[in-house]
């Protein structure tokens, strides 16, 4: 039986992590916040889109009726952020397995982002 830590460690062998300080230089990247809508509304990186972790695979599935057409291109550059880096690492691995070229996870997540004093927005 695997623990969450085991799953995250496994994900980190397959995907890349980036530091929050690297986000400003990642021009042309889409930042997806995979936290729950209430977490996102309380504060999120400016410019981030909210796609909750629980709906991510559905949103990117090319065949699902509830897919997000803006996420159909598997070559899109995606950075994923969550509260601490756990959900985003798991989400990046899932997206890699679903055909995305190089989804990355933001190390430390929202906790690191907000501590770094980077641009924050509230609301949906």
Backbone as ProteinMPNN parsed JSONL, in Angstrom:
{"seq_chain_A": "XXXXXXXXXXXXXXXXXXXXXXXXXXXXXXXXXXXXXXXXXXXXXXXXXXXXXXXXXXXXXXXXXXXXXXXXXXXXXXXXXXXXXXXXXXXXXXXXXXXXXXXXXXXXXXXXXXXXXXXXXXXX", "coords_chain_A": {"N_chain_A": [[0.838, -1.179, 0.0], [0.498, 2.251, -0.801], [1.439, 5.447, 0.46], [0.336, 8.913, 0.576], [2.618, 10.465, 0.45], [4.343, 8.642, -0.791], [3.136, 8.503, -3.324], [3.45, 11.143, -4.187], [6.257, 11.365, -4.175], [6.816, 9.522, -6.187], [5.55, 10.815, -8.34], [7.202, 13.054, -8.53], [9.466, 11.996, -9.656], [8.82, 11.822, -12.254], [7.949, 14.282, -13.228], [8.691, 17.839, -13.593], [9.655, 20.337, -11.204], [9.157, 23.782, -10.464], [10.434, 26.821, -9.104], [8.684, 29.356, -7.243], [9.715, 31.828, -7.818], [10.545, 31.579, -10.418], [8.303, 31.809, -11.988], [7.686, 34.375, -13.006], [9.345, 34.62, -15.192], [8.35, 32.836, -16.969], [7.102, 33.202, -19.6], [4.238, 33.014, -21.663], [3.237, 30.747, -20.545], [0.572, 28.875, -19.073], [-0.942, 29.258, -16.025], [-2.271, 27.076, -13.828], [-4.363, 26.819, -11.109], [-4.91, 24.367, -8.901], [-6.359, 24.127, -6.623], [-9.269, 24.006, -4.464], [-12.347, 25.761, -5.297], [-13.104, 27.611, -3.21], [-10.697, 27.986, -1.863], [-9.176, 29.122, -3.884], [-10.649, 31.501, -4.338], [-10.144, 32.855, -1.972], [-7.593, 33.758, -2.263], [-5.193, 33.949, -4.816], [-2.592, 33.336, -7.284], [-2.029, 36.13, -9.352], [-3.474, 36.131, -12.519], [-3.803, 33.398, -12.669], [-5.692, 30.439, -13.497], [-8.513, 28.661, -12.301], [-8.785, 25.28, -11.917], [-10.052, 22.839, -10.323], [-8.428, 20.162, -8.582], [-9.921, 17.797, -8.327], [-11.465, 17.804, -10.622], [-9.768, 17.894, -12.725], [-8.789, 15.84, -14.56], [-11.133, 15.333, -15.962], [-11.587, 17.844, -17.098], [-9.516, 18.005, -18.945], [-9.832, 15.834, -20.566], [-10.207, 14.74, -23.777], [-12.494, 13.569, -24.786], [-14.554, 13.85, -22.977], [-17.743, 15.211, -22.068], [-17.746, 17.427, -20.35], [-15.366, 18.689, -20.747], [-12.708, 21.12, -20.915], [-12.358, 23.18, -23.487], [-10.226, 24.925, -23.916], [-8.06, 23.637, -22.948], [-7.324, 21.655, -24.652], [-5.129, 21.466, -26.345], [-2.279, 19.672, -26.302], [0.3, 20.551, -26.291], [0.434, 22.887, -24.919], [1.931, 25.088, -22.588], [2.098, 24.383, -19.295], [1.87, 25.322, -15.92], [1.368, 24.178, -12.709], [-0.268, 24.859, -9.654], [-0.835, 24.473, -6.161], [-1.881, 24.221, -2.754], [0.434, 23.461, -1.28], [2.155, 22.089, -2.936], [1.72, 19.408, -3.204], [-0.799, 18.446, -4.351], [-0.482, 19.66, -6.836], [1.79, 18.412, -7.878], [0.877, 15.77, -8.15], [-1.187, 16.29, -9.96], [0.252, 17.286, -12.167], [1.643, 14.984, -12.916], [-0.514, 13.348, -13.668], [-1.459, 14.815, -15.842], [0.734, 14.654, -17.533], [0.633, 11.922, -18.078], [-1.697, 11.955, -19.518], [-0.986, 12.991, -21.891], [0.102, 15.609, -22.074], [2.909, 17.682, -22.76], [4.991, 18.805, -21.041], [4.095, 19.374, -18.266], [4.458, 21.326, -15.344], [5.087, 21.492, -11.812], [4.555, 23.812, -9.202], [6.876, 24.318, -6.822], [6.333, 24.158, -3.373], [3.957, 25.509, -3.588], [0.982, 27.524, -3.055], [1.57, 28.46, -0.515], [4.332, 29.037, -0.61], [4.288, 30.867, -2.711], [2.632, 33.018, -1.785], [4.143, 33.796, 0.424], [6.36, 34.811, -0.822], [5.659, 37.29, -1.644], [4.53, 37.843, -4.127], [2.396, 38.916, -6.921], [-1.001, 38.964, -6.008], [-4.393, 37.94, -6.237], [-7.835, 38.204, -5.312], [-11.049, 36.581, -5.049], [-13.306, 34.999, -7.451]], "CA_chain_A": [[0.0, 0.0, 0.0], [1.267, 3.487, -0.9], [0.955, 6.644, 1.152], [0.322, 10.106, -0.263], [4.029, 10.832, 0.244], [4.862, 7.72, -1.807], [2.591, 8.926, -4.617], [4.09, 12.41, -4.553], [7.652, 11.061, -4.518], [6.765, 8.874, -7.498], [5.235, 11.864, -9.312], [8.358, 13.94, -8.672], [10.47, 11.368, -10.514], [8.322, 11.893, -13.63], [7.657, 15.665, -13.63], [9.602, 18.878, -13.107], [9.15, 21.372, -10.306], [9.763, 25.1, -10.628], [10.31, 27.692, -7.938], [7.748, 30.467, -7.469], [10.473, 32.955, -8.394], [10.706, 31.334, -11.85], [7.047, 32.058, -12.697], [7.713, 35.66, -13.713], [10.095, 34.45, -16.44], [7.726, 31.775, -17.762], [6.199, 33.878, -20.535], [3.508, 32.103, -22.536], [2.771, 29.593, -19.782], [-0.73, 28.973, -18.419], [-0.846, 28.856, -14.629], [-3.505, 26.472, -13.327], [-4.451, 26.627, -9.661], [-5.722, 23.16, -8.769], [-7.035, 24.105, -5.32], [-10.729, 24.096, -4.496], [-12.797, 27.132, -5.595], [-13.083, 28.51, -2.048], [-9.292, 28.312, -1.617], [-8.808, 30.023, -4.972], [-11.308, 32.793, -4.11], [-9.526, 33.515, -0.824], [-6.348, 34.349, -2.737], [-4.509, 33.123, -5.807], [-1.664, 34.104, -8.106], [-2.633, 36.951, -10.403], [-3.395, 35.496, -13.833], [-4.046, 31.952, -12.603], [-7.037, 29.904, -13.75], [-8.851, 27.619, -11.339], [-9.299, 23.984, -12.36], [-9.848, 22.029, -9.123], [-7.774, 18.859, -8.761], [-10.933, 16.76, -8.477], [-12.073, 17.877, -11.954], [-8.719, 18.115, -13.706], [-8.78, 14.847, -15.633], [-12.341, 15.556, -16.753], [-11.404, 19.088, -17.85], [-8.549, 17.845, -20.033], [-10.167, 14.659, -21.373], [-10.7, 15.19, -25.083], [-13.774, 12.936, -25.101], [-15.568, 14.089, -21.934], [-18.622, 16.348, -22.38], [-17.456, 18.576, -19.486], [-13.986, 19.094, -20.97], [-12.417, 22.543, -21.115], [-11.746, 23.247, -24.812], [-8.975, 25.688, -23.902], [-6.985, 22.743, -22.512], [-7.254, 20.54, -25.601], [-3.803, 21.422, -26.963], [-1.348, 18.975, -25.405], [1.602, 21.216, -26.294], [0.343, 24.095, -24.112], [2.87, 25.114, -21.467], [1.291, 24.449, -18.078], [2.433, 25.282, -14.571], [0.278, 23.887, -11.786], [-0.008, 25.277, -8.278], [-1.856, 24.101, -5.17], [-1.571, 24.826, -1.469], [1.789, 23.18, -0.798], [2.941, 21.381, -3.937], [1.33, 17.995, -3.25], [-1.817, 18.25, -5.387], [0.025, 20.071, -8.152], [2.697, 17.357, -8.364], [0.021, 14.664, -8.607], [-1.905, 16.765, -11.139], [1.201, 17.35, -13.276], [1.893, 13.607, -13.361], [-1.715, 12.899, -14.378], [-1.503, 15.507, -17.125], [1.785, 14.043, -18.338], [0.099, 10.633, -18.508], [-2.786, 12.215, -20.456], [-0.427, 13.465, -23.145], [0.699, 16.939, -22.052], [4.34, 17.523, -22.997], [5.881, 19.115, -19.921], [3.444, 20.126, -17.184], [5.342, 21.475, -14.188], [4.467, 21.78, -10.525], [5.213, 24.897, -8.481], [7.38, 23.825, -5.535], [5.884, 24.93, -2.214], [2.586, 25.936, -3.842], [0.465, 28.824, -2.644], [2.285, 28.891, 0.69], [5.583, 29.665, -1.058], [3.941, 32.003, -3.564], [2.165, 34.146, -0.972], [5.267, 34.22, 1.269], [7.332, 35.511, -1.658], [5.162, 38.641, -1.927], [4.207, 37.963, -5.537], [1.056, 39.486, -7.154], [-2.119, 38.142, -5.538], [-5.739, 38.401, -6.55], [-8.88, 37.485, -4.578], [-12.291, 36.419, -5.784], [-13.298, 33.896, -8.417]], "C_chain_A": [[0.885, 1.245, 0.0], [0.611, 4.597, -0.088], [0.914, 7.798, 0.152], [1.764, 10.521, -0.557], [4.665, 9.948, -0.817], [4.412, 8.155, -3.2], [3.247, 10.211, -5.105], [5.543, 12.169, -4.952], [7.741, 10.403, -5.894], [6.489, 9.909, -8.601], [6.455, 12.735, -9.582], [9.494, 13.311, -9.474], [10.084, 11.504, -11.985], [8.156, 13.323, -14.134], [8.728, 16.613, -13.094], [8.875, 19.773, -12.109], [9.865, 22.674, -10.646], [9.552, 25.878, -9.339], [9.33, 28.822, -8.255], [8.458, 31.654, -8.117], [10.689, 32.78, -9.892], [9.452, 31.711, -12.644], [7.065, 33.342, -13.516], [8.423, 35.555, -15.059], [9.475, 33.414, -17.368], [6.654, 32.371, -18.676], [5.539, 32.856, -21.455], [3.001, 30.856, -21.837], [1.393, 29.893, -19.205], [-0.553, 28.46, -16.998], [-2.209, 28.358, -14.169], [-3.395, 26.272, -11.829], [-5.413, 25.472, -9.448], [-6.366, 23.034, -7.385], [-8.547, 24.203, -5.522], [-11.16, 25.548, -4.716], [-12.765, 28.086, -4.395], [-11.652, 28.891, -1.669], [-8.822, 29.347, -2.632], [-9.38, 31.421, -4.721], [-10.666, 33.566, -2.962], [-8.205, 34.189, -1.196], [-5.647, 33.402, -3.687], [-3.523, 33.984, -6.592], [-2.412, 34.889, -9.175], [-2.412, 36.247, -11.743], [-3.651, 33.999, -13.832], [-5.496, 31.63, -12.945], [-7.274, 28.796, -12.743], [-9.462, 26.405, -12.04], [-9.045, 23.045, -11.185], [-9.294, 20.639, -9.441], [-8.795, 17.761, -9.016], [-11.591, 16.724, -9.848], [-11.037, 17.935, -13.065], [-8.747, 17.126, -14.857], [-10.001, 14.988, -16.542], [-12.147, 16.787, -17.648], [-10.474, 18.921, -19.044], [-8.822, 16.628, -20.914], [-10.813, 15.102, -22.677], [-12.075, 14.65, -25.428], [-14.898, 13.282, -24.121], [-16.426, 15.302, -22.271], [-18.359, 17.589, -21.516], [-16.013, 19.063, -19.642], [-13.897, 20.615, -21.125], [-11.691, 22.657, -22.455], [-10.417, 24.006, -24.841], [-7.784, 24.839, -23.463], [-6.833, 21.536, -23.437], [-5.859, 20.376, -26.21], [-2.797, 20.836, -25.983], [0.038, 19.619, -25.373], [1.597, 22.507, -25.473], [1.306, 23.983, -22.921], [2.069, 25.355, -20.19], [2.142, 24.397, -16.821], [1.251, 25.107, -13.633], [0.681, 24.254, -10.369], [-1.162, 24.829, -7.398], [-1.478, 24.775, -3.859], [-0.124, 24.66, -1.044], [2.697, 22.494, -1.806], [2.594, 19.912, -4.069], [0.332, 17.75, -4.384], [-1.291, 18.611, -6.768], [1.009, 19.054, -8.717], [1.892, 16.181, -8.899], [-0.724, 15.045, -9.882], [-0.976, 16.815, -12.351], [1.501, 15.953, -13.808], [0.698, 13.077, -14.147], [-1.783, 13.537, -15.761], [-0.426, 14.977, -18.074], [1.284, 12.715, -18.917], [-1.032, 10.792, -19.524], [-2.302, 12.912, -21.725], [0.138, 14.866, -23.178], [2.218, 16.789, -22.049], [5.211, 17.751, -21.774], [5.161, 19.93, -18.849], [4.374, 20.172, -15.973], [4.523, 21.811, -12.947], [5.264, 22.885, -9.838], [5.571, 24.398, -7.076], [6.91, 24.745, -4.401], [4.492, 25.517, -2.363], [2.26, 27.348, -3.394], [1.194, 29.342, -1.414], [3.577, 29.606, 0.307], [5.301, 30.92, -1.872], [3.554, 33.212, -2.713], [3.269, 34.668, -0.053], [6.287, 35.036, 0.491], [6.891, 36.928, -2.013], [4.865, 38.893, -3.393], [2.768, 38.451, -5.723], [-0.068, 38.507, -6.842], [-3.444, 38.785, -5.938], [-6.704, 37.61, -5.668], [-10.141, 37.447, -5.42], [-12.178, 35.302, -6.806], [-12.508, 34.195, -9.678]], "O_chain_A": [[1.893, 1.299, 0.705], [-0.612, 4.668, 0.028], [1.395, 7.676, -0.974], [2.09, 10.887, -1.686], [5.434, 10.428, -1.649], [5.206, 8.174, -4.14], [3.56, 10.351, -6.287], [6.009, 12.708, -5.956], [8.646, 10.704, -6.672], [7.118, 9.881, -9.659], [6.714, 13.112, -10.725], [10.393, 14.019, -9.926], [10.925, 11.323, -12.866], [8.215, 13.559, -15.341], [9.554, 16.24, -12.26], [7.657, 19.94, -12.162], [11.024, 22.672, -11.062], [8.612, 25.624, -8.586], [9.171, 29.197, -9.417], [7.848, 32.398, -8.884], [10.993, 33.757, -10.576], [9.534, 31.912, -13.856], [6.508, 33.381, -14.614], [8.129, 36.326, -15.972], [10.015, 33.141, -18.44], [5.465, 32.081, -18.54], [6.196, 31.946, -21.962], [2.395, 29.993, -22.473], [1.087, 31.042, -18.885], [-0.067, 27.347, -16.794], [-3.177, 29.117, -14.123], [-2.46, 25.64, -11.339], [-6.596, 25.577, -9.774], [-6.857, 21.966, -7.018], [-9.024, 24.454, -6.629], [-10.424, 26.469, -4.362], [-12.43, 29.259, -4.558], [-11.418, 30.006, -1.201], [-8.156, 30.321, -2.282], [-8.671, 32.415, -4.875], [-10.647, 34.797, -2.977], [-7.758, 35.1, -0.499], [-5.517, 32.209, -3.414], [-3.608, 35.212, -6.57], [-3.319, 34.366, -9.822], [-1.3, 35.823, -12.056], [-3.711, 33.388, -14.899], [-6.401, 32.433, -12.716], [-6.347, 28.075, -12.372], [-10.516, 26.497, -12.67], [-7.945, 22.507, -11.054], [-9.655, 20.027, -10.447], [-8.557, 16.881, -9.843], [-12.211, 15.724, -10.208], [-11.401, 18.018, -14.238], [-8.731, 17.533, -16.019], [-9.905, 14.785, -17.752], [-12.507, 16.762, -18.824], [-10.623, 19.617, -20.049], [-8.12, 16.411, -21.902], [-11.85, 15.766, -22.671], [-12.76, 15.215, -26.28], [-16.068, 13.032, -24.409], [-15.899, 16.322, -22.715], [-18.717, 18.696, -21.918], [-15.495, 19.766, -18.775], [-14.883, 21.288, -21.424], [-10.526, 22.272, -22.554], [-9.577, 23.749, -25.702], [-6.636, 25.263, -23.588], [-6.275, 20.512, -23.04], [-5.459, 19.263, -26.552], [-2.501, 21.44, -24.952], [0.862, 19.274, -24.526], [2.634, 23.157, -25.34], [1.466, 22.913, -22.333], [1.441, 26.401, -20.027], [3.017, 23.542, -16.677], [0.248, 25.81, -13.751], [1.805, 24.002, -9.936], [-2.316, 24.806, -7.826], [-0.81, 25.81, -3.871], [0.484, 25.589, -0.512], [3.891, 22.334, -1.552], [3.116, 19.232, -4.953], [0.588, 16.939, -5.274], [-1.613, 17.948, -7.755], [1.052, 18.857, -9.931], [2.188, 15.656, -9.973], [-0.876, 14.221, -10.783], [-1.375, 16.426, -13.448], [1.602, 15.76, -15.019], [0.873, 12.429, -15.179], [-2.127, 12.872, -16.739], [-0.655, 14.867, -19.278], [1.486, 12.426, -20.097], [-1.3, 9.877, -20.302], [-3.107, 13.369, -22.536], [0.62, 15.292, -24.228], [2.755, 15.88, -21.415], [6.1, 16.943, -21.504], [5.568, 21.053, -18.551], [5.0, 19.171, -15.625], [3.417, 22.344, -13.033], [6.494, 22.894, -9.884], [4.698, 24.1, -6.26], [7.074, 25.963, -4.473], [3.903, 25.975, -1.384], [3.114, 28.234, -3.355], [1.41, 30.547, -1.288], [3.878, 30.67, 0.848], [6.002, 31.923, -1.735], [4.09, 34.304, -2.901], [3.322, 35.867, 0.221], [7.0, 35.858, 1.067], [7.654, 37.685, -2.613], [4.938, 40.031, -3.855], [1.987, 38.406, -4.772], [-0.09, 37.381, -7.338], [-3.582, 40.008, -5.969], [-6.42, 36.466, -5.315], [-10.277, 38.195, -6.388], [-11.107, 34.73, -7.007], [-12.424, 33.35, -10.569]]}, "name": "protein", "num_of_chains": 1, "seq": "XXXXXXXXXXXXXXXXXXXXXXXXXXXXXXXXXXXXXXXXXXXXXXXXXXXXXXXXXXXXXXXXXXXXXXXXXXXXXXXXXXXXXXXXXXXXXXXXXXXXXXXXXXXXXXXXXXXXXXXXXXXX"}
